[in-house]
Amino acid sequence: MSNTADFVLQNHGSVCLLCPMTEAASDHLEANTSEEAMWFAGGLVVEPRYVGDLVESLSDEGFSVSLAS
């Protein structure tokens, strides 16, 4: 079993990046984001006010999310 989280969350203050780390995580984001979604450096750009709900939803779906160090 791998110790790699499905997603790594990077907090950059005014924006956060949700970076998929597994193929399942990438597939999930591809299937569940609109064409208007903004991507930067391989991560989905998320406003900080939405991060809590997003992480909770991903966790409910069986994904793990870790905070970038």
PQR file of N, CA, C, O and H, with PARSE charges and radii, in Angstrom:
ATOM      1  N   MET A   1       0.838  -1.181   0.000 -0.4000 1.5000
ATOM      2  CA  MET A   1       0.000   0.000   0.000 -0.0000 2.0000
ATOM      3  C   MET A   1       0.879   1.239   0.000  0.5500 1.7000
ATOM      4  O   MET A   1       1.861   1.304   0.739 -0.5500 1.4000
ATOM      5  N   SER A   2       0.538   2.212  -0.815 -0.4000 1.5000
ATOM      6  CA  SER A   2       1.335   3.415  -0.970 -0.0000 2.0000
ATOM      7  C   SER A   2       1.038   4.426   0.131  0.5500 1.7000
ATOM      8  O   SER A   2      -0.086   4.501   0.626 -0.5500 1.4000
ATOM      9  H   SER A   2      -0.260   2.159  -1.416  0.4000 1.0000
ATOM     10  N   ASN A   3       2.053   5.203   0.513 -0.4000 1.5000
ATOM     11  CA  ASN A   3       1.878   6.272   1.489 -0.0000 2.0000
ATOM     12  C   ASN A   3       1.559   7.594   0.816  0.5500 1.7000
ATOM     13  O   ASN A   3       1.442   8.613   1.496 -0.5500 1.4000
ATOM     14  H   ASN A   3       2.967   5.142   0.111  0.4000 1.0000
ATOM     15  N   THR A   4       1.417   7.604  -0.485 -0.4000 1.5000
ATOM     16  CA  THR A   4       1.149   8.819  -1.227 -0.0000 2.0000
ATOM     17  C   THR A   4      -0.320   9.194  -1.127  0.5500 1.7000
ATOM     18  O   THR A   4      -1.199   8.368  -1.375 -0.5500 1.4000
ATOM     19  H   THR A   4       1.512   6.776  -1.038  0.4000 1.0000
ATOM     20  N   ALA A   5      -0.582  10.441  -0.762 -0.4000 1.5000
ATOM     21  CA  ALA A   5      -1.951  10.941  -0.735 -0.0000 2.0000
ATOM     22  C   ALA A   5      -2.444  11.054  -2.175  0.5500 1.7000
ATOM     23  O   ALA A   5      -1.653  11.184  -3.109 -0.5500 1.4000
ATOM     24  H   ALA A   5       0.132  11.112  -0.560  0.4000 1.0000
ATOM     25  N   ASP A   6      -3.749  11.003  -2.336 -0.4000 1.5000
ATOM     26  CA  ASP A   6      -4.328  11.171  -3.672 -0.0000 2.0000
ATOM     27  C   ASP A   6      -4.160  12.599  -4.173  0.5500 1.7000
ATOM     28  O   ASP A   6      -3.951  12.831  -5.363 -0.5500 1.4000
ATOM     29  H   ASP A   6      -4.393  10.897  -1.577  0.4000 1.0000
ATOM     30  N   PHE A   7      -4.253  13.554  -3.248 -0.4000 1.5000
ATOM     31  CA  PHE A   7      -4.121  14.971  -3.577 -0.0000 2.0000
ATOM     32  C   PHE A   7      -3.190  15.642  -2.584  0.5500 1.7000
ATOM     33  O   PHE A   7      -3.127  15.251  -1.418 -0.5500 1.4000
ATOM     34  H   PHE A   7      -4.423  13.366  -2.281  0.4000 1.0000
ATOM     35  N   VAL A   8      -2.469  16.650  -3.046 -0.4000 1.5000
ATOM     36  CA  VAL A   8      -1.687  17.519  -2.168 -0.0000 2.0000
ATOM     37  C   VAL A   8      -2.267  18.919  -2.329  0.5500 1.7000
ATOM     38  O   VAL A   8      -2.444  19.411  -3.444 -0.5500 1.4000
ATOM     39  H   VAL A   8      -2.520  16.968  -3.993  0.4000 1.0000
ATOM     40  N   LEU A   9      -2.560  19.549  -1.194 -0.4000 1.5000
ATOM     41  CA  LEU A   9      -3.125  20.893  -1.185 -0.0000 2.0000
ATOM     42  C   LEU A   9      -2.034  21.887  -0.828  0.5500 1.7000
ATOM     43  O   LEU A   9      -1.394  21.778   0.218 -0.5500 1.4000
ATOM     44  H   LEU A   9      -2.417  19.150  -0.289  0.4000 1.0000
ATOM     45  N   GLN A  10      -1.831  22.854  -1.708 -0.4000 1.5000
ATOM     46  CA  GLN A  10      -0.846  23.906  -1.485 -0.0000 2.0000
ATOM     47  C   GLN A  10      -1.594  25.200  -1.213  0.5500 1.7000
ATOM     48  O   GLN A  10      -2.426  25.622  -2.015 -0.5500 1.4000
ATOM     49  H   GLN A  10      -2.351  22.942  -2.557  0.4000 1.0000
ATOM     50  N   ASN A  11      -1.297  25.831  -0.076 -0.4000 1.5000
ATOM     51  CA  ASN A  11      -1.925  27.105   0.265 -0.0000 2.0000
ATOM     52  C   ASN A  11      -0.967  28.236  -0.082  0.5500 1.7000
ATOM     53  O   ASN A  11       0.132  28.329   0.463 -0.5500 1.4000
ATOM     54  H   ASN A  11      -0.621  25.488   0.575  0.4000 1.0000
ATOM     55  N   HIS A  12      -1.403  29.091  -0.994 -0.4000 1.5000
ATOM     56  CA  HIS A  12      -0.581  30.226  -1.417 -0.0000 2.0000
ATOM     57  C   HIS A  12      -1.205  31.551  -1.003  0.5500 1.7000
ATOM     58  O   HIS A  12      -0.958  32.583  -1.626 -0.5500 1.4000
ATOM     59  H   HIS A  12      -2.296  29.015  -1.437  0.4000 1.0000
ATOM     60  N   GLY A  13      -2.011  31.518   0.048 -0.4000 1.5000
ATOM     61  CA  GLY A  13      -2.623  32.740   0.563 -0.0000 2.0000
ATOM     62  C   GLY A  13      -3.929  33.075  -0.125  0.5500 1.7000
ATOM     63  O   GLY A  13      -4.999  32.704   0.356 -0.5500 1.4000
ATOM     64  H   GLY A  13      -2.212  30.679   0.555  0.4000 1.0000
ATOM     65  N   SER A  14      -3.852  33.770  -1.242 -0.4000 1.5000
ATOM     66  CA  SER A  14      -5.070  34.196  -1.935 -0.0000 2.0000
ATOM     67  C   SER A  14      -5.662  33.105  -2.823  0.5500 1.7000
ATOM     68  O   SER A  14      -6.819  33.199  -3.234 -0.5500 1.4000
ATOM     69  H   SER A  14      -2.983  34.072  -1.633  0.4000 1.0000
ATOM     70  N   VAL A  15      -4.878  32.074  -3.119 -0.4000 1.5000
ATOM     71  CA  VAL A  15      -5.372  30.910  -3.866 -0.0000 2.0000
ATOM     72  C   VAL A  15      -4.725  29.648  -3.315  0.5500 1.7000
ATOM     73  O   VAL A  15      -3.665  29.692  -2.690 -0.5500 1.4000
ATOM     74  H   VAL A  15      -3.939  31.998  -2.785  0.4000 1.0000
ATOM     75  N   CYS A  16      -5.379  28.537  -3.557 -0.4000 1.5000
ATOM     76  CA  CYS A  16      -4.840  27.232  -3.199 -0.0000 2.0000
ATOM     77  C   CYS A  16      -4.752  26.403  -4.474  0.5500 1.7000
ATOM     78  O   CYS A  16      -5.514  26.612  -5.418 -0.5500 1.4000
ATOM     79  H   CYS A  16      -6.240  28.501  -4.065  0.4000 1.0000
ATOM     80  N   LEU A  17      -3.824  25.472  -4.488 -0.4000 1.5000
ATOM     81  CA  LEU A  17      -3.705  24.536  -5.596 -0.0000 2.0000
ATOM     82  C   LEU A  17      -3.974  23.136  -5.081  0.5500 1.7000
ATOM     83  O   LEU A  17      -3.363  22.693  -4.109 -0.5500 1.4000
ATOM     84  H   LEU A  17      -3.205  25.303  -3.721  0.4000 1.0000
ATOM     85  N   LEU A  18      -4.886  22.447  -5.734 -0.4000 1.5000
ATOM     86  CA  LEU A  18      -5.177  21.056  -5.420 -0.0000 2.0000
ATOM     87  C   LEU A  18      -4.517  20.217  -6.500  0.5500 1.7000
ATOM     88  O   LEU A  18      -4.975  20.180  -7.642 -0.5500 1.4000
ATOM     89  H   LEU A  18      -5.382  22.807  -6.524  0.4000 1.0000
ATOM     90  N   CYS A  19      -3.441  19.548  -6.131 -0.4000 1.5000
ATOM     91  CA  CYS A  19      -2.626  18.804  -7.093 -0.0000 2.0000
ATOM     92  C   CYS A  19      -2.914  17.313  -7.001  0.5500 1.7000
ATOM     93  O   CYS A  19      -2.699  16.710  -5.949 -0.5500 1.4000
ATOM     94  H   CYS A  19      -3.069  19.578  -5.203  0.4000 1.0000
ATOM     95  N   PRO A  20      -3.393  16.709  -8.078 -0.5600 1.5000
ATOM     96  CA  PRO A  20      -3.619  15.268  -8.067  0.2800 2.0000
ATOM     97  C   PRO A  20      -2.281  14.529  -8.093  0.5500 1.7000
ATOM     98  O   PRO A  20      -1.377  14.885  -8.848 -0.5500 1.4000
ATOM     99  N   MET A  21      -2.168  13.493  -7.255 -0.4000 1.5000
ATOM    100  CA  MET A  21      -0.923  12.744  -7.145 -0.0000 2.0000
ATOM    101  C   MET A  21      -1.061  11.311  -7.633  0.5500 1.7000
ATOM    102  O   MET A  21      -0.065  10.599  -7.763 -0.5500 1.4000
ATOM    103  H   MET A  21      -2.902  13.204  -6.641  0.4000 1.0000
ATOM    104  N   THR A  22      -2.280  10.886  -7.904 -0.4000 1.5000
ATOM    105  CA  THR A  22      -2.522   9.529  -8.394 -0.0000 2.0000
ATOM    106  C   THR A  22      -3.356   9.609  -9.668  0.5500 1.7000
ATOM    107  O   THR A  22      -3.996  10.622  -9.951 -0.5500 1.4000
ATOM    108  H   THR A  22      -3.089  11.464  -7.799  0.4000 1.0000
ATOM    109  N   GLU A  23      -3.333   8.536 -10.414 -0.4000 1.5000
ATOM    110  CA  GLU A  23      -4.127   8.491 -11.639 -0.0000 2.0000
ATOM    111  C   GLU A  23      -5.619   8.616 -11.325  0.5500 1.7000
ATOM    112  O   GLU A  23      -6.356   9.282 -12.051 -0.5500 1.4000
ATOM    113  H   GLU A  23      -2.814   7.713 -10.185  0.4000 1.0000
ATOM    114  N   ALA A  24      -6.057   7.979 -10.249 -0.4000 1.5000
ATOM    115  CA  ALA A  24      -7.475   8.060  -9.859 -0.0000 2.0000
ATOM    116  C   ALA A  24      -7.862   9.497  -9.519  0.5500 1.7000
ATOM    117  O   ALA A  24      -8.956   9.944  -9.863 -0.5500 1.4000
ATOM    118  H   ALA A  24      -5.458   7.438  -9.658  0.4000 1.0000
ATOM    119  N   ALA A  25      -6.973  10.218  -8.850 -0.4000 1.5000
ATOM    120  CA  ALA A  25      -7.246  11.615  -8.506 -0.0000 2.0000
ATOM    121  C   ALA A  25      -7.325  12.480  -9.770  0.5500 1.7000
ATOM    122  O   ALA A  25      -8.213  13.322  -9.898 -0.5500 1.4000
ATOM    123  H   ALA A  25      -6.084   9.856  -8.570  0.4000 1.0000
ATOM    124  N   SER A  26      -6.397  12.265 -10.692 -0.4000 1.5000
ATOM    125  CA  SER A  26      -6.420  13.010 -11.961 -0.0000 2.0000
ATOM    126  C   SER A  26      -7.703  12.725 -12.732  0.5500 1.7000
ATOM    127  O   SER A  26      -8.339  13.640 -13.255 -0.5500 1.4000
ATOM    128  H   SER A  26      -5.676  11.580 -10.587  0.4000 1.0000
ATOM    129  N   ASP A  27      -8.073  11.463 -12.798 -0.4000 1.5000
ATOM    130  CA  ASP A  27      -9.297  11.084 -13.507 -0.0000 2.0000
ATOM    131  C   ASP A  27     -10.518  11.729 -12.855  0.5500 1.7000
ATOM    132  O   ASP A  27     -11.421  12.194 -13.549 -0.5500 1.4000
ATOM    133  H   ASP A  27      -7.556  10.720 -12.373  0.4000 1.0000
ATOM    134  N   HIS A  28     -10.546  11.757 -11.526 -0.4000 1.5000
ATOM    135  CA  HIS A  28     -11.677  12.345 -10.811 -0.0000 2.0000
ATOM    136  C   HIS A  28     -11.803  13.839 -11.118  0.5500 1.7000
ATOM    137  O   HIS A  28     -12.899  14.328 -11.392 -0.5500 1.4000
ATOM    138  H   HIS A  28      -9.813  11.379 -10.962  0.4000 1.0000
ATOM    139  N   LEU A  29     -10.690  14.557 -11.073 -0.4000 1.5000
ATOM    140  CA  LEU A  29     -10.744  15.989 -11.369 -0.0000 2.0000
ATOM    141  C   LEU A  29     -11.146  16.238 -12.811  0.5500 1.7000
ATOM    142  O   LEU A  29     -11.931  17.145 -13.089 -0.5500 1.4000
ATOM    143  H   LEU A  29      -9.799  14.161 -10.850  0.4000 1.0000
ATOM    144  N   GLU A  30     -10.623  15.452 -13.720 -0.4000 1.5000
ATOM    145  CA  GLU A  30     -10.963  15.616 -15.136 -0.0000 2.0000
ATOM    146  C   GLU A  30     -12.462  15.411 -15.353  0.5500 1.7000
ATOM    147  O   GLU A  30     -13.086  16.134 -16.130 -0.5500 1.4000
ATOM    148  H   GLU A  30      -9.986  14.715 -13.494  0.4000 1.0000
ATOM    149  N   ALA A  31     -13.032  14.426 -14.667 -0.4000 1.5000
ATOM    150  CA  ALA A  31     -14.453  14.109 -14.838 -0.0000 2.0000
ATOM    151  C   ALA A  31     -15.376  15.090 -14.106  0.5500 1.7000
ATOM    152  O   ALA A  31     -16.555  15.198 -14.444 -0.5500 1.4000
ATOM    153  H   ALA A  31     -12.525  13.839 -14.036  0.4000 1.0000
ATOM    154  N   ASN A  32     -14.845  15.805 -13.104 -0.4000 1.5000
ATOM    155  CA  ASN A  32     -15.712  16.605 -12.246 -0.0000 2.0000
ATOM    156  C   ASN A  32     -15.408  18.095 -12.229  0.5500 1.7000
ATOM    157  O   ASN A  32     -15.878  18.810 -11.343 -0.5500 1.4000
ATOM    158  H   ASN A  32     -13.887  15.718 -12.830  0.4000 1.0000
ATOM    159  N   THR A  33     -14.639  18.569 -13.182 -0.4000 1.5000
ATOM    160  CA  THR A  33     -14.414  20.007 -13.298 -0.0000 2.0000
ATOM    161  C   THR A  33     -14.871  20.471 -14.675  0.5500 1.7000
ATOM    162  O   THR A  33     -14.844  19.718 -15.649 -0.5500 1.4000
ATOM    163  H   THR A  33     -14.258  17.989 -13.902  0.4000 1.0000
ATOM    164  N   SER A  34     -15.285  21.708 -14.727 -0.4000 1.5000
ATOM    165  CA  SER A  34     -15.772  22.256 -15.995 -0.0000 2.0000
ATOM    166  C   SER A  34     -14.593  22.726 -16.847  0.5500 1.7000
ATOM    167  O   SER A  34     -13.453  22.801 -16.389 -0.5500 1.4000
ATOM    168  H   SER A  34     -15.307  22.319 -13.937  0.4000 1.0000
ATOM    169  N   GLU A  35     -14.910  23.037 -18.089 -0.4000 1.5000
ATOM    170  CA  GLU A  35     -13.884  23.549 -19.002 -0.0000 2.0000
ATOM    171  C   GLU A  35     -13.355  24.897 -18.538  0.5500 1.7000
ATOM    172  O   GLU A  35     -12.248  25.291 -18.905 -0.5500 1.4000
ATOM    173  H   GLU A  35     -15.836  22.977 -18.461  0.4000 1.0000
ATOM    174  N   GLU A  36     -14.141  25.608 -17.731 -0.4000 1.5000
ATOM    175  CA  GLU A  36     -13.739  26.923 -17.235 -0.0000 2.0000
ATOM    176  C   GLU A  36     -12.811  26.848 -16.036  0.5500 1.7000
ATOM    177  O   GLU A  36     -12.296  27.871 -15.585 -0.5500 1.4000
ATOM    178  H   GLU A  36     -15.040  25.288 -17.433  0.4000 1.0000
ATOM    179  N   ALA A  37     -12.592  25.638 -15.510 -0.4000 1.5000
ATOM    180  CA  ALA A  37     -11.717  25.484 -14.346 -0.0000 2.0000
ATOM    181  C   ALA A  37     -10.322  26.007 -14.686  0.5500 1.7000
ATOM    182  O   ALA A  37      -9.837  25.840 -15.805 -0.5500 1.4000
ATOM    183  H   ALA A  37     -13.010  24.807 -15.876  0.4000 1.0000
ATOM    184  N   MET A  38      -9.689  26.639 -13.703 -0.4000 1.5000
ATOM    185  CA  MET A  38      -8.358  27.192 -13.909 -0.0000 2.0000
ATOM    186  C   MET A  38      -7.321  26.240 -13.323  0.5500 1.7000
ATOM    187  O   MET A  38      -7.439  25.787 -12.184 -0.5500 1.4000
ATOM    188  H   MET A  38     -10.082  26.774 -12.794  0.4000 1.0000
ATOM    189  N   TRP A  39      -6.310  25.951 -14.123 -0.4000 1.5000
ATOM    190  CA  TRP A  39      -5.212  25.083 -13.714 -0.0000 2.0000
ATOM    191  C   TRP A  39      -3.922  25.883 -13.728  0.5500 1.7000
ATOM    192  O   TRP A  39      -3.728  26.751 -14.580 -0.5500 1.4000
ATOM    193  H   TRP A  39      -6.214  26.318 -15.048  0.4000 1.0000
ATOM    194  N   PHE A  40      -3.036  25.586 -12.777 -0.4000 1.5000
ATOM    195  CA  PHE A  40      -1.739  26.242 -12.728 -0.0000 2.0000
ATOM    196  C   PHE A  40      -0.731  25.247 -12.171  0.5500 1.7000
ATOM    197  O   PHE A  40      -0.963  24.646 -11.122 -0.5500 1.4000
ATOM    198  H   PHE A  40      -3.193  24.881 -12.085  0.4000 1.0000
ATOM    199  N   ALA A  41       0.361  25.077 -12.854 -0.4000 1.5000
ATOM    200  CA  ALA A  41       1.458  24.195 -12.413 -0.0000 2.0000
ATOM    201  C   ALA A  41       0.965  22.803 -12.039  0.5500 1.7000
ATOM    202  O   ALA A  41       1.432  22.213 -11.065 -0.5500 1.4000
ATOM    203  H   ALA A  41       0.549  25.565 -13.706  0.4000 1.0000
ATOM    204  N   GLY A  42       0.022  22.282 -12.815 -0.4000 1.5000
ATOM    205  CA  GLY A  42      -0.468  20.925 -12.590 -0.0000 2.0000
ATOM    206  C   GLY A  42      -1.532  20.791 -11.521  0.5500 1.7000
ATOM    207  O   GLY A  42      -1.965  19.679 -11.221 -0.5500 1.4000
ATOM    208  H   GLY A  42      -0.357  22.761 -13.606  0.4000 1.0000
ATOM    209  N   GLY A  43      -1.966  21.910 -10.935 -0.4000 1.5000
ATOM    210  CA  GLY A  43      -2.971  21.858  -9.880 -0.0000 2.0000
ATOM    211  C   GLY A  43      -4.200  22.668 -10.232  0.5500 1.7000
ATOM    212  O   GLY A  43      -4.134  23.637 -10.989 -0.5500 1.4000
ATOM    213  H   GLY A  43      -1.613  22.814 -11.179  0.4000 1.0000
ATOM    214  N   LEU A  44      -5.314  22.255  -9.672 -0.4000 1.5000
ATOM    215  CA  LEU A  44      -6.567  22.980  -9.832 -0.0000 2.0000
ATOM    216  C   LEU A  44      -6.544  24.174  -8.893  0.5500 1.7000
ATOM    217  O   LEU A  44      -6.312  24.012  -7.695 -0.5500 1.4000
ATOM    218  H   LEU A  44      -5.367  21.468  -9.058  0.4000 1.0000
ATOM    219  N   VAL A  45      -6.781  25.365  -9.416 -0.4000 1.5000
ATOM    220  CA  VAL A  45      -6.812  26.578  -8.608 -0.0000 2.0000
ATOM    221  C   VAL A  45      -8.148  26.629  -7.867  0.5500 1.7000
ATOM    222  O   VAL A  45      -9.211  26.508  -8.477 -0.5500 1.4000
ATOM    223  H   VAL A  45      -6.970  25.496 -10.389  0.4000 1.0000
ATOM    224  N   VAL A  46      -8.082  26.809  -6.540 -0.4000 1.5000
ATOM    225  CA  VAL A  46      -9.271  26.828  -5.696 -0.0000 2.0000
ATOM    226  C   VAL A  46      -9.193  28.046  -4.772  0.5500 1.7000
ATOM    227  O   VAL A  46      -8.151  28.312  -4.173 -0.5500 1.4000
ATOM    228  H   VAL A  46      -7.219  26.907  -6.045  0.4000 1.0000
ATOM    229  N   GLU A  47     -10.293  28.775  -4.663 -0.4000 1.5000
ATOM    230  CA  GLU A  47     -10.346  29.870  -3.705 -0.0000 2.0000
ATOM    231  C   GLU A  47     -10.349  29.282  -2.293  0.5500 1.7000
ATOM    232  O   GLU A  47     -11.013  28.275  -2.047 -0.5500 1.4000
ATOM    233  H   GLU A  47     -11.139  28.559  -5.150  0.4000 1.0000
ATOM    234  N   PRO A  48      -9.617  29.896  -1.369 -0.5600 1.5000
ATOM    235  CA  PRO A  48      -9.523  29.357  -0.011  0.2800 2.0000
ATOM    236  C   PRO A  48     -10.872  29.114   0.666  0.5500 1.7000
ATOM    237  O   PRO A  48     -10.997  28.181   1.459 -0.5500 1.4000
ATOM    238  N   ARG A  49     -11.869  29.921   0.373 -0.4000 1.5000
ATOM    239  CA  ARG A  49     -13.172  29.753   1.032 -0.0000 2.0000
ATOM    240  C   ARG A  49     -13.861  28.448   0.636  0.5500 1.7000
ATOM    241  O   ARG A  49     -14.780  28.011   1.328 -0.5500 1.4000
ATOM    242  H   ARG A  49     -11.767  30.679  -0.272  0.4000 1.0000
ATOM    243  N   TYR A  50     -13.440  27.816  -0.457 -0.4000 1.5000
ATOM    244  CA  TYR A  50     -14.050  26.570  -0.912 -0.0000 2.0000
ATOM    245  C   TYR A  50     -13.246  25.325  -0.542  0.5500 1.7000
ATOM    246  O   TYR A  50     -13.714  24.204  -0.741 -0.5500 1.4000
ATOM    247  H   TYR A  50     -12.693  28.171  -1.019  0.4000 1.0000
ATOM    248  N   VAL A  51     -12.062  25.509  -0.016 -0.4000 1.5000
ATOM    249  CA  VAL A  51     -11.160  24.378   0.230 -0.0000 2.0000
ATOM    250  C   VAL A  51     -11.746  23.388   1.234  0.5500 1.7000
ATOM    251  O   VAL A  51     -11.688  22.179   1.007 -0.5500 1.4000
ATOM    252  H   VAL A  51     -11.681  26.420   0.145  0.4000 1.0000
ATOM    253  N   GLY A  52     -12.303  23.871   2.329 -0.4000 1.5000
ATOM    254  CA  GLY A  52     -12.830  22.978   3.356 -0.0000 2.0000
ATOM    255  C   GLY A  52     -13.896  22.048   2.818  0.5500 1.7000
ATOM    256  O   GLY A  52     -13.850  20.840   3.047 -0.5500 1.4000
ATOM    257  H   GLY A  52     -12.350  24.853   2.514  0.4000 1.0000
ATOM    258  N   ASP A  53     -14.862  22.615   2.098 -0.4000 1.5000
ATOM    259  CA  ASP A  53     -15.935  21.799   1.522 -0.0000 2.0000
ATOM    260  C   ASP A  53     -15.395  20.824   0.477  0.5500 1.7000
ATOM    261  O   ASP A  53     -15.849  19.683   0.397 -0.5500 1.4000
ATOM    262  H   ASP A  53     -14.900  23.596   1.912  0.4000 1.0000
ATOM    263  N   LEU A  54     -14.430  21.271  -0.318 -0.4000 1.5000
ATOM    264  CA  LEU A  54     -13.859  20.409  -1.346 -0.0000 2.0000
ATOM    265  C   LEU A  54     -13.114  19.231  -0.723  0.5500 1.7000
ATOM    266  O   LEU A  54     -13.279  18.091  -1.156 -0.5500 1.4000
ATOM    267  H   LEU A  54     -14.061  22.199  -0.253  0.4000 1.0000
ATOM    268  N   VAL A  55     -12.302  19.502   0.285 -0.4000 1.5000
ATOM    269  CA  VAL A  55     -11.554  18.433   0.950 -0.0000 2.0000
ATOM    270  C   VAL A  55     -12.517  17.450   1.622  0.5500 1.7000
ATOM    271  O   VAL A  55     -12.304  16.238   1.571 -0.5500 1.4000
ATOM    272  H   VAL A  55     -12.168  20.428   0.637  0.4000 1.0000
ATOM    273  N   GLU A  56     -13.568  17.968   2.247 -0.4000 1.5000
ATOM    274  CA  GLU A  56     -14.564  17.098   2.874 -0.0000 2.0000
ATOM    275  C   GLU A  56     -15.247  16.207   1.840  0.5500 1.7000
ATOM    276  O   GLU A  56     -15.448  15.015   2.074 -0.5500 1.4000
ATOM    277  H   GLU A  56     -13.741  18.952   2.289  0.4000 1.0000
ATOM    278  N   SER A  57     -15.599  16.785   0.707 -0.4000 1.5000
ATOM    279  CA  SER A  57     -16.243  16.021  -0.360 -0.0000 2.0000
ATOM    280  C   SER A  57     -15.306  14.940  -0.906  0.5500 1.7000
ATOM    281  O   SER A  57     -15.723  13.800  -1.113 -0.5500 1.4000
ATOM    282  H   SER A  57     -15.435  17.753   0.516  0.4000 1.0000
ATOM    283  N   LEU A  58     -14.056  15.295  -1.135 -0.4000 1.5000
ATOM    284  CA  LEU A  58     -13.088  14.310  -1.631 -0.0000 2.0000
ATOM    285  C   LEU A  58     -12.887  13.188  -0.621  0.5500 1.7000
ATOM    286  O   LEU A  58     -12.792  12.020  -0.997 -0.5500 1.4000
ATOM    287  H   LEU A  58     -13.717  16.221  -0.967  0.4000 1.0000
ATOM    288  N   SER A  59     -12.824  13.536   0.645 -0.4000 1.5000
ATOM    289  CA  SER A  59     -12.678  12.535   1.698 -0.0000 2.0000
ATOM    290  C   SER A  59     -13.884  11.605   1.736  0.5500 1.7000
ATOM    291  O   SER A  59     -13.733  10.392   1.883 -0.5500 1.4000
ATOM    292  H   SER A  59     -12.901  14.485   0.951  0.4000 1.0000
ATOM    293  N   ASP A  60     -15.084  12.174   1.601 -0.4000 1.5000
ATOM    294  CA  ASP A  60     -16.307  11.360   1.581 -0.0000 2.0000
ATOM    295  C   ASP A  60     -16.304  10.379   0.411  0.5500 1.7000
ATOM    296  O   ASP A  60     -16.918   9.315   0.485 -0.5500 1.4000
ATOM    297  H   ASP A  60     -15.206  13.159   1.481  0.4000 1.0000
ATOM    298  N   GLU A  61     -15.610  10.743  -0.669 -0.4000 1.5000
ATOM    299  CA  GLU A  61     -15.536   9.884  -1.851 -0.0000 2.0000
ATOM    300  C   GLU A  61     -14.369   8.895  -1.773  0.5500 1.7000
ATOM    301  O   GLU A  61     -14.135   8.126  -2.706 -0.5500 1.4000
ATOM    302  H   GLU A  61     -15.111  11.608  -0.729  0.4000 1.0000
ATOM    303  N   GLY A  62     -13.640   8.923  -0.651 -0.4000 1.5000
ATOM    304  CA  GLY A  62     -12.577   7.945  -0.450 -0.0000 2.0000
ATOM    305  C   GLY A  62     -11.185   8.405  -0.818  0.5500 1.7000
ATOM    306  O   GLY A  62     -10.246   7.609  -0.788 -0.5500 1.4000
ATOM    307  H   GLY A  62     -13.830   9.548   0.106  0.4000 1.0000
ATOM    308  N   PHE A  63     -11.029   9.678  -1.165 -0.4000 1.5000
ATOM    309  CA  PHE A  63      -9.707  10.204  -1.503 -0.0000 2.0000
ATOM    310  C   PHE A  63      -9.021  10.767  -0.263  0.5500 1.7000
ATOM    311  O   PHE A  63      -9.678  11.217   0.676 -0.5500 1.4000
ATOM    312  H   PHE A  63     -11.791  10.324  -1.189  0.4000 1.0000
ATOM    313  N   SER A  64      -7.699  10.734  -0.276 -0.4000 1.5000
ATOM    314  CA  SER A  64      -6.930  11.341   0.814 -0.0000 2.0000
ATOM    315  C   SER A  64      -6.288  12.627   0.300  0.5500 1.7000
ATOM    316  O   SER A  64      -5.850  12.710  -0.848 -0.5500 1.4000
ATOM    317  H   SER A  64      -7.166  10.368  -1.038  0.4000 1.0000
ATOM    318  N   VAL A  65      -6.244  13.622   1.176 -0.4000 1.5000
ATOM    319  CA  VAL A  65      -5.662  14.924   0.846 -0.0000 2.0000
ATOM    320  C   VAL A  65      -4.656  15.274   1.937  0.5500 1.7000
ATOM    321  O   VAL A  65      -4.977  15.219   3.124 -0.5500 1.4000
ATOM    322  H   VAL A  65      -6.600  13.555   2.108  0.4000 1.0000
ATOM    323  N   SER A  66      -3.441  15.633   1.534 -0.4000 1.5000
ATOM    324  CA  SER A  66      -2.447  16.077   2.510 -0.0000 2.0000
ATOM    325  C   SER A  66      -2.055  17.518   2.199  0.5500 1.7000
ATOM    326  O   SER A  66      -2.169  17.979   1.064 -0.5500 1.4000
ATOM    327  H   SER A  66      -3.180  15.677   0.570  0.4000 1.0000
ATOM    328  N   LEU A  67      -1.597  18.207   3.220 -0.4000 1.5000
ATOM    329  CA  LEU A  67      -1.122  19.579   3.060 -0.0000 2.0000
ATOM    330  C   LEU A  67       0.335  19.564   2.657  0.5500 1.7000
ATOM    331  O   LEU A  67       1.135  18.797   3.191 -0.5500 1.4000
ATOM    332  H   LEU A  67      -1.504  17.832   4.142  0.4000 1.0000
ATOM    333  N   ALA A  68       0.669  20.419   1.707 -0.4000 1.5000
ATOM    334  CA  ALA A  68       2.061  20.528   1.272 -0.0000 2.0000
ATOM    335  C   ALA A  68       2.878  21.101   2.423  0.5500 1.7000
ATOM    336  O   ALA A  68       2.409  21.965   3.165 -0.5500 1.4000
ATOM    337  H   ALA A  68       0.019  21.042   1.272  0.4000 1.0000
ATOM    338  N   SER A  69       4.089  20.616   2.558 -0.4000 1.5000
ATOM    339  CA  SER A  69       4.959  21.117   3.635 -0.0000 2.0000
ATOM    340  C   SER A  69       5.775  22.288   3.178  0.5500 1.7000
ATOM    341  O   SER A  69       6.560  22.834   3.953 -0.5500 1.4000
ATOM    342  H   SER A  69       4.470  19.914   1.956  0.4000 1.0000
TER
END
